[in-house]
Amino acid sequence: MAWVYLMIAATFEMAWAIGLKYTDGFSKLWPSVLTIAAMIVSFHFLALAMKTLPVGTAYAVWTGTGAVGVAILGMFLFGESREVARILSITLIVAGVIGLKVFSGQAAA
């Protein structure tokens, strides 16, 4: 179940990171409220995952998965760069996350 919690946490991390763009420096009420709510949910599920997963693995997977998701969403939502080098770098992060999952010593969710 810890890996499920971690994926939920990463999904909400993506939501709050993208949400930050829409808050305009926390000057817009509803985007700010939703972003803060997503932060709380993300940290809650990260904390649940860390009950059983190693802290280094959980944190690295959370940040790596979130970073990949936000980078990809940024390409589609904000027209950010789709250069080959950037996509290869994202692929390396994915490989690292998979490696941490495979070699974490924890059973799958």
Protein Blocks (a to p, Z undefined) as FASTA:
>chain_A
ZZmmmmmmmmmmmmmmmmmmmnnoolafklmmmmmmmmmmmmmmmmmmmmmmcfklmmmm
mmmmmmmmmmmmmmmmnopafbfklmmmmmmmmmmmmmmmmmnopacZZ
